[in-house]
Amino acid sequence: MQSLLDPAILFFVFGAAAGLARSNLEIPPQVSRFLSLYLLMALGLKGGFALAKSGLTSDVALSLGCALALAVVVPAIGYQVLRRLVSGFDAAAIAATYGSVSAVTFITAAQYLDGRGVAYGGHMAAALALMESPAIIMAVILANAMRRTQAVPAVANVLCGATVAVPGPLPGAGMSVRNILHESFTDGAQLLLLGSMAIGLATGEAGKTVMQPFTGDLFKGMLAFFLLDMGLTAARNFGELRGKPPALLAYAVLGPLAHASLALTLAVLAGLSPGNGALLMVLAASASYIAVPAVLRYAIPEASPSLYFGMSLGVTFPLNILLGIPLYTSVAAAVLG
């Protein structure tokens, strides 16, 4: 319960309550966009400053290796489970959503650790960037394979001849893996995070001192304002879950816990610190509700946005913000401490 007394978390709860009450309280989209960019820039700078102090070590390589492994394993397992519950296209889309990551969940977790004096590596921001794209690429490959299977020309024998039906353009076929890679590495938010980290790494302690009012003093208030907006948004997306199969709602709750457990196992094998292990668990347990849904609408139009968007933003995001972050932090401290 102590975590719920954090002002940023309370603003999320307040926003959710206002949204459920159908209040006209609203954060303008331009302000919300600015806040998200500010948080990514501040996170990248803080990560770069920390990385400049610690240097590139074997622990950094191990952490990033664990992150990449999770970025491949989580969506692969998720797809195998989900294809038994929904169509192949929906399974691929949901698996991509849960195989990718939520930057806001990560930022909230980092702030939670800062507030409790738990040390973690600045390179974990790089892990956030690395884990965003692999799941999307896997989903596009799976969707393209399903389209090829469904587009086998129908052959009808007519007397001694044959008539071949030639399929038209496939939906989503224009979104190739190459296009996905290009969008992933040139996405503004991704570039801002990596660029800020590079600047923080280059400027080091001197840069940290200069930017302290920006990355330190303002950060908590900006995060609280953004979480207020996310509470409003989450509450207004609860309706997307009406009529959905209970098994999918169970996956939205139990899937993140399973993914966090897998991350904890890797953290133990790699000998990560409690702080890095907690953030790895948060990354594995989070689900994208911005970048991945935006791509999937065009890459896999056959999938239902109400499923993958409603599950990630309506269930998993609030669950992680309110309960998951303190749970993962406590478990990581107990097991890795």
N, C-alpha and C positions, 0 to 999 in steps of 0.2 A: 504493500500500500504506500510505502514511502515514495516510490517512483512516481505515483500519481500526484504527489504534492509539488512536483517540478512545475514551474510556471508554464514552460513551453507545452508540456503534456496537458496541463489544465486548459490551455487555450485550444488545444485540439478537441478536448472533451466539450468545451463550451461551443466551439464551432459545430460539432456534431449535433449537440442539443438544439442549437439555433436552426440548423438545417432540418432536423426532424420536426421542429415546431413550425416549419414553413415560414420562417422569418424572411423579411426582405433584405436582411444583412447580406452584403455581397462585396467581395474584393474585386475591383476592376481587373480584367485579364492582363492589361499591360503592367499593373502593379505586381500581380502574381508572377508574371514572366520575369520581371526585374528581380524579385525576391529569389526565385530559383537560380537565376544567373549569379546573383550575389553570393548565395550559399555555395555554389560550385566553385566560384573564384576564390572565396575565402578558404574553402576546404583544400583546394589545390595548393594555395600558398602555404597553409599550415603544414600540409604534407611535405612540400618541398623544403621548408625550413627544418622540419624534423629530420628529413632524409639527409640534408646537408650536414647536420650535426652527427648523425649516426654513421653515415657512409653506406656504401653498397657492400653488404655482408652476405654470408651464406644463409643467415636467417631471412634476409630479404628474398633471396632466390627461392628458398623453401616455401615461404608464404605465397609468393606469386605462383609457384608451381602447384600448390594446393588449390589456389583460386582457379587456375586454368583447368585443372582436373575436374573440379566441381562444375565448371561451366559446361563441360561436355557430358559428365555422368548424370547430373540431375535432370536435364531435359530428355536424355536417352531413356532413363528409367521411367520418368513421368509419362512419356509417350506410350511405353509398353503397358503401363497401368491404365491410362486414360482411354486407350483405343478399345478397351473392354466395356467402357461406359458410354462413350459418344462416338460419333463418326470419326473417320481418320483425319479429316481436315480440322475438326474441332479439337481432336486430341493433339495434333501438331501445334495448333495455335495456343492452347492452354499450356502445353509443355514448354513452349518458347517463353511464354509469359512468366512461368514459375522457374524456368532455367536461367532467366536474366535477373537483373537486380533493380532495386529501388534506391536511388541516390538519397532521397529524403529520409528513408529508414536508416541508411548508413550514417548520414549526417547527425540524425537524432541520437543514434547509438554512440557516436564519437563524443557528442556533447555530454551524454550520460556518463561515459567513462571519465571525461575531463572533470565533471562535477564530483566524482568520487575518487579522484586521484589515481586512477588506474592507467598505467603507462601502456602505450601502443605505438607501433611504428608508423611513421608518416607514409611509408610505402603502401600501406593498406588502401590509400586513395587510388594508387595505381591498380591494385587488385580490383577495385570497383570498376575502373575503366576496362580492364581486361575481360571481365565477366559479362559485359553487356551484349556482345555481338555473337559469340559461338552458338547460343541457343536459337537466335534468329536465323542464322545460316542453316542450321540443322533442320529447322522447320520448313524453310523454303525448299531444301533438297527433298524432304519427305513429301511436301505438297506437289512438287514437280513430278516425282515418281508416281504418286497416286493419279495425277492427271494423265500421264502416259499410259498407265494401266487402263484407265477408263476410256481412253481415246483410241483403243484398238479398233480399226475399221471393221464394221459389220459386213460380212460377206454373205450374200444371198444367192444361192444357185438358181438361175433362171434357165430351165431346160439344160442345154449343154454349155451355156455361158455363165458368167458371173457378174454381178453388179457390186461395185465397191463404194461404200459411203465414205466420202472424204470429210473428216471433221473440220469445223471452222476454227478460228482462233480460240485458244484456251484462255479462260479467265485467269488473270494473274500471271500468265506466261511471260509477260514483258518484264517482270521483276526477277531478274536473274541473280545468281549468287554474286556475280561481279558487281551488279548494281547495289546489292545489299552491303558488300564490303566497302564500296565507295561511300555510301551514305553513312555507314558506321564510323568510318575514319575521318569523314569531313563534317559530321554532325556538329553544330555549333556548341552544344553543351559539352560534348565529348572533347572537342578541341579546347574549349575554355578550361576545363578541368586539367587536361594534360599540359596546356601552355602555362597555366598558373603554377602548376607543380614544377615545371622546368624553371620558371622565373624564381620561385622560392628556393630551388636547389642552387641556382646560380648566385643569388644574392646572400643566402645564408643568414647568419646572425644579424648582420647590419640591416638587411632587408626586413627581418622580423621586427627589429626595433622601430623602424620607420613605419611599418604597416600595422603595428599593434592596435592603434585606435580602430582600424578597419577590420582586421581579422579577429581581434579579441573583444574589445569593448562593445562593438555593435552586434556581434554575432548572435548572442543569446536573444536579444530583442527581435532581430530579423527572423530568427528561427521560430520564435513564438508567433509572430505575425503570419509567417507562411503556414505554420501548423493550424492556425485558426482557419485559413483558407482551405486547407486540406480536410479539416473536420467538416466544413460546410459541403465540400465536394463529395466526400465519402457518404455523408448522410443522404445526399440527393441521388446517390447511385444505389442505395439499398433496394429500391424498387426493381432494379434489373434482376434481382435474385428471385422474384416471385415466380412460382411454378417450376423452378429448376429442380432436377433430380436430387434427392437427399445425398446420394453418393458423391455428387460434385461438391456440395457444401462441406461434406466430411473431408474431401480432399483439400479444400481451401483451408481447413483447420489442421488436419493431421499431416498433410504434405509438407508444410514448412517445418513442422517438428521433426519429421523424418530426415529432411534435408539438413537441418541443423545438427542432428545426431551424426549424420555422415561427415559433416564438416568437423565435428568434434573428434571423430575417429582419426581423420587425417591430421588434425592439429596435434593429437597425442603422438601419432607415428612420426611427425615431423619435429616434435619437441618445441612447439610454439609457446610463446608466453601467454598468460591468461588474457591480456588485453588484445593481442593479435588473434588469439583463438576465439574470443568473444565476437570480434568484428567479422571473422571468417564465418562464424555461425549465423550472424545477422545477415550477411550477404547471401549465404546459401538459403536462408529461410525467407528472404524477401522475394517479392514478385514485382515485375515492372508494370506500371500503369500509365506511363507516358510514352517512352520511346518505342517499346515493342508493339503496343496496340496501334500506334500511329503507322508503323510499317506493315503490320498484319492486315490492316484494312485494304491495302493495295496488293500485298504479296499473296495473301490467302483470302480472297473475297468470299470463298465458299464457307468459311468459318463464321460462327455467330459472335459478333462483338459483345453481346450482352452476357455471354458465358465468360470469356476470358477477362473482359474488363470488369464485369460485375463481381466476379470472384476475387480478383486481385485487389480492387479498390474498396469493394463493399465488405469484404470479410478479412482477407489476409493483412492488408495494411493496418486497419485499426487494431487487429489482434497483436501484431508485432509491436506497434507503438505503445500500446497500453500494458501488455503482459509479456510479450516475447523478449524485448530488449532486457528487462531486469532478470528474466528467467535465464536467458543465454549467458548473461554476465555472471550470474551466481553459479551456474553449472561449470562454466569455464574456469572460474576461480577455484572451485572445489576440486576439479579434475586436473587442471594444469598448474595450479598454484604450488 
